[in-house]
């Protein structure tokens, strides 16, 4: 089966928050992990990520951090500390 080749035009940036540089990084990430660039959640930083995964869903901080580390395809962190979650 041929690998999917995603392009910037494939990004579903429903909040129009990505910079051009972030779009390029996201496409590289999606092509590496073969995951569609369909954003399902935005986090401003790790505190925002924890507020969702720890306070709302019930993970511990350690568990939430491990979830992100174990699912590198699903989460993309940017240099400005923002994080996106991609739909699987």
C-alpha positions as CSV (number, residue, x, y, z in Angstrom):
1,X,0.0,0.0,0.0
2,X,1.4,3.4,-1.0
3,X,2.0,6.0,1.7
4,X,-0.4,8.9,1.9
5,X,1.3,12.2,1.0
6,X,-0.4,15.0,2.9
7,X,-0.2,18.7,1.7
8,X,-0.9,21.9,3.5
9,X,-4.2,22.2,1.7
10,X,-5.3,19.0,3.6
11,X,-5.1,20.6,7.0
12,X,-8.3,21.0,8.8
13,X,-7.4,24.1,10.9
14,X,-10.9,24.8,12.2
15,X,-9.7,27.6,14.4
16,X,-7.3,29.2,11.8
17,X,-4.6,29.3,14.4
18,X,-1.7,27.7,12.6
19,X,1.2,29.9,11.3
20,X,2.7,29.0,7.9
21,X,5.7,27.5,9.7
22,X,3.4,25.4,12.0
23,X,1.5,24.2,8.9
24,X,4.8,22.9,7.3
25,X,5.8,21.2,10.6
26,X,2.4,19.7,10.9
27,X,2.5,18.2,7.4
28,X,5.9,16.8,8.0
29,X,4.5,15.2,11.2
30,X,1.5,13.8,9.5
31,X,3.5,12.3,6.6
32,X,6.0,10.8,9.0
33,X,3.3,9.2,11.1
34,X,0.7,8.6,8.3
35,X,-2.1,10.5,10.2
36,X,-4.5,12.9,8.5
37,X,-4.0,16.6,9.4
38,X,-7.4,16.8,11.0
39,X,-7.2,18.8,14.3
40,X,-9.7,17.7,16.9
41,X,-8.3,19.7,19.9
42,X,-6.1,22.7,20.6
43,X,-4.1,23.3,23.8
44,X,-2.4,26.6,24.5
45,X,0.3,24.9,26.6
46,X,0.8,21.9,29.0
47,X,-1.3,23.6,31.7
48,X,-4.2,23.8,29.2
49,X,-3.5,20.2,28.2
50,X,-3.6,19.1,31.9
51,X,-6.8,21.1,32.5
52,X,-8.5,18.9,30.0
53,X,-6.9,15.5,30.5
54,X,-6.4,15.7,34.3
55,X,-9.2,17.9,35.6
56,X,-11.9,16.9,33.0
57,X,-11.1,13.4,32.0
58,X,-9.4,12.1,35.2
59,X,-5.8,11.2,34.3
60,X,-3.0,12.0,36.7
61,X,-0.4,14.5,35.3
62,X,2.0,11.6,34.9
63,X,-0.6,9.6,33.1
64,X,-1.5,12.5,30.8
65,X,2.1,13.1,30.0
66,X,2.6,9.4,29.2
67,X,-0.5,9.5,27.0
68,X,1.1,12.2,24.9
69,X,4.5,10.5,24.8
70,X,3.0,7.1,23.9
71,X,0.9,8.7,21.1
72,X,3.4,10.9,19.3
73,X,1.3,10.5,16.1
74,X,-1.8,11.9,17.7
75,X,-0.2,14.9,19.4
76,X,2.0,17.7,17.9
77,X,3.8,20.2,20.1
78,X,5.1,23.4,18.7
79,X,7.9,25.7,19.8
80,X,5.4,28.3,21.1
81,X,4.2,25.7,23.6
82,X,0.9,25.1,21.9
83,X,-0.2,21.5,21.3
84,X,-2.7,20.0,18.9
85,X,-4.4,16.7,18.9
86,X,-5.1,15.0,15.7
87,X,-8.2,12.8,15.1
88,X,-7.4,9.1,14.7
